[in-house]
Every structure is written in C-alpha cells, then in structure tokens.
Amino acid sequence: MTDNQGLFADGTGTARCAWCQATPLYLHYHDNEWGWPVADDRRLFEKLCLEGFQAGLSWLTILNKREAFRRAFEDFQAERVAAFGEADVQRLLGDAGIVRHAGKIRSTINNAQRVLELRREFGSLAAYVWRFEPDAAERPERLTHEAVRAMPTSPASHALSRDLRKRGWSFVGPTTMYAFMQAMGLVNDHLEGCHARDLALAARTTFKVPV
C-alpha cells in the first residue's frame, strides 16, 4: 500500500520510500545501501561511474547490470581501470551486459586516472569526497516527499560537480552528484517515516569521516 507521503508499507506494515517497491533488488538496495555512509574508495568510485552510466536511464536499469559492470571494469579498482586503452574500449563496446556507450566508457577510464590524482593530493578518494558533505543548514527541517522531489541538486552537489569538472572529470553534473551523495550517505534522503531513515542516521553518528 502506498500513501500520499511517498511511502509504502509491505505485508508486515514496514514503511519504506515508495521508489523502492518496483523489484526485490531495488528494495534490498534501499534497505542495505542507499543513504548509508561509505568510506571505501572502490565503492565510491563504482558509484561515481555508475551514476554517469545512468544518465538518460533509470537507476534500476543500472542496478540490474551492476554485476556485469563490475566484471567489465575490474571491480572498479581505479588503478586497473586507469590503465585501460583503446582495445579495452572496443572490448567494452561489445559487452552486451553493460551500457555500451563509447562516451561513458571513455569517461570511466578518464575518471579512474583522475582518482589516482586525487589520491596523491588528498590521500584517498573518500577523504576528497567527504569534504563536500553539506551542513545541516542546507537540509530541510522535515524530509517529506515534496521536499526531496524539490531537491534534484543542492549547493553541495553543485560545488562537488564544479570541482570535479575543474579537475578533468566528466559525466559528473550536479544532478548526478546529488544522486551520488544520496546513495553514499553524504545526505540521508530516506523520508520521515521510512524504517531505514533512523538506521542510516545511526550509522552516520558512528561513521568516522575520512581525512
């Protein structure tokens, strides 16, 4: 059952954000990944890449292909992807398991090279990314369905997008970066009343921000 506040209740009465009810895979992603803080460089790089591949598509499409993407891109280990050449581009363009878009494939290789630069400067991709966690003042006092729909970007996602593009990254627009921040726990956009909201908030209180 879905209510008019952007929540739905399953058979046990557990309330969740309505967007995750499409498939069991989506629901599992909502309950166990989305909004939980992440400091692992591999996972952060993977999400940055997959958000770029999502441009013009649904996240469910990408999520269904995620294991194929991991196989194709060496489990998103940036140092390995950074070494890909034109032969790898052609190989990936022939891989039906992923989104075969030459621009996005080349962007992933380019962005892997940029990750190595960020590591040299900041120590890790995580230490760089978490510098853009927004202040509480940026967030609405009550996170309703209407409030989330009104926030496809934020000042922090614009700042992250600008800085990445200045550093040579691609497919990192402010809307894409806001979706990345939602997923990796830099913001918690589980709605008020969603059972995962308080769990994600609790995880953030014990999370050590990388420096």
C-alpha positions in Angstrom: 0.0 0.0 0.0 1.4 3.4 -1.0 0.4 6.6 0.8 0.4 10.2 -0.4 3.6 11.0 1.5 5.9 8.9 -0.7 5.9 5.8 1.5 4.6 2.3 1.0 4.0 -0.4 3.6 4.8 -4.1 2.9 2.9 -7.1 4.2 4.4 -6.6 7.7 3.5 -3.0 7.8 7.1 -1.8 7.5 7.2 1.6 5.8 9.7 2.4 3.1 10.3 5.1 0.5 7.9 4.3 -2.3 10.5 4.4 -5.1 12.0 1.0 -4.0 8.9 -1.1 -4.4 9.4 -2.0 -8.1 11.5 -5.1 -7.5 13.1 -7.1 -4.7 16.5 -6.0 -5.9 15.5 -2.3 -5.6 14.1 -3.0 -2.1 17.3 -4.7 -1.0 19.3 -1.8 -2.3 17.1 0.7 -0.4 17.3 -1.2 2.8 21.0 -2.1 2.8 22.9 0.5 0.8 21.1 3.7 -0.1 21.9 6.5 2.3 24.4 4.5 4.4 27.8 6.4 4.8 30.6 4.9 2.7 34.3 5.5 3.1 35.6 2.7 0.8 37.3 4.1 -2.3 36.3 1.2 -4.5 32.6 1.6 -3.7 32.8 5.4 -4.1 34.4 5.1 -7.5 32.0 2.5 -8.6 29.0 4.7 -7.7 30.5 7.7 -9.4 30.9 5.6 -12.6 27.5 4.0 -12.5 25.8 7.3 -11.8 27.5 8.5 -15.0 26.3 5.5 -16.9 22.7 6.1 -15.6 22.5 9.5 -17.4 19.3 9.2 -19.5 18.4 5.8 -18.0 16.8 4.6 -14.7 18.9 3.5 -11.8 17.0 0.2 -11.8 18.4 -0.5 -15.3 22.0 0.1 -14.0 21.4 -1.9 -10.8 20.3 -4.9 -12.8 23.5 -4.7 -14.8 25.8 -3.9 -11.8 27.5 -7.3 -11.6 28.2 -7.2 -15.4 29.7 -3.7 -14.9 31.9 -5.0 -12.1 33.2 -7.8 -14.3 33.8 -5.5 -17.2 35.6 -2.8 -15.2 37.9 -4.9 -13.0 35.6 -4.5 -10.0 36.1 -0.7 -10.3 39.6 -0.8 -9.0 40.7 2.6 -10.2 44.4 1.8 -10.7 43.4 -1.1 -13.1 40.7 0.9 -15.0 43.1 3.8 -15.4 45.4 1.5 -17.4 42.7 0.6 -19.9 43.4 1.5 -23.6 41.6 1.6 -26.9 41.5 -2.2 -27.1 39.6 -2.2 -23.8 37.2 0.4 -25.1 36.4 -1.8 -28.1 36.0 -4.8 -25.9 33.5 -3.0 -23.6 31.6 -1.7 -26.6 31.0 -5.4 -27.5 29.8 -6.3 -24.0 26.0 -6.7 -24.1 25.9 -6.9 -20.3 26.7 -3.2 -19.8 25.5 0.1 -21.3 27.5 0.2 -24.5 28.1 4.0 -24.8 31.5 5.0 -26.0 31.5 8.4 -24.3 30.6 6.9 -20.9 33.1 4.1 -21.2 35.9 6.6 -22.1 34.7 8.8 -19.3 35.1 6.0 -16.8 38.7 5.4 -17.9 39.4 9.1 -17.7 37.8 9.4 -14.3 39.9 6.4 -13.0 43.0 8.3 -13.9 41.7 11.4 -12.1 41.1 9.2 -9.0 44.8 8.5 -8.9 45.5 12.2 -8.9 43.0 12.8 -6.1 44.7 10.1 -4.0 48.1 11.7 -4.4 46.6 15.1 -3.3 44.2 14.0 -0.5 45.3 10.5 0.4 42.1 8.8 -0.8 39.0 9.4 -2.9 37.0 9.2 0.3 38.9 12.0 2.0 38.2 14.2 -1.0 34.5 13.4 -1.4 33.6 13.8 2.2 34.9 17.4 2.2 31.6 18.1 0.4 29.2 16.8 3.0 26.6 19.5 3.3 26.0 21.4 6.5 22.8 20.7 8.4 21.6 24.2 7.5 21.4 23.1 3.8 18.9 20.4 4.6 15.1 20.9 5.1 13.9 20.6 8.7 11.4 17.9 7.8 12.3 15.5 5.0 8.9 15.0 3.2 8.3 13.5 -0.3 7.7 17.1 -1.6 11.0 18.3 -0.1 13.0 15.5 -1.7 11.3 16.0 -5.1 12.2 19.7 -4.9 15.9 18.9 -4.4 17.3 17.3 -7.6 20.5 19.2 -6.8 22.0 21.1 -3.8 24.7 23.8 -3.2 27.0 20.9 -2.2 26.3 18.9 -5.3 27.0 21.9 -7.4 30.2 22.5 -5.6 31.4 18.9 -6.0 30.4 18.9 -9.6 32.3 22.1 -10.3 35.4 21.0 -8.6 35.5 17.6 -10.3 35.0 19.1 -13.7 37.8 21.6 -13.0 40.0 18.6 -12.3 39.1 17.0 -15.6 36.3 14.6 -14.7 33.3 14.0 -17.0 29.7 12.9 -16.5 29.6 14.5 -13.1 26.9 17.1 -13.4 25.2 18.5 -10.2 22.1 16.2 -10.5 24.3 13.2 -10.9 26.4 14.3 -8.0 23.4 14.8 -5.8 22.2 11.2 -6.6 25.8 10.0 -5.7 25.6 11.9 -2.4 22.2 10.4 -1.6 23.4 6.9 -2.2 26.8 7.2 -0.4 25.3 8.7 2.8 26.6 12.3 2.4 22.9 13.1 2.7 20.1 11.0 4.2 17.1 11.3 1.9 15.1 8.4 3.4 11.7 10.1 4.1 10.3 10.8 7.5 8.5 7.5 8.5 10.8 5.2 6.4 12.1 2.5 8.6 15.6 2.9 7.1 15.9 6.6 7.9 16.8 6.2 11.6 19.1 3.3 10.8 21.1 5.4 8.3 21.2 8.3 10.8 22.5 6.0 13.5 25.2 4.7 11.1 26.2 8.3 10.3 26.7 9.1 14.0 29.3 6.3 14.4 30.9 6.9 11.0 34.4 8.3 11.0 34.8 10.9 8.3 37.9 10.1 6.3 40.7 12.7 6.5 
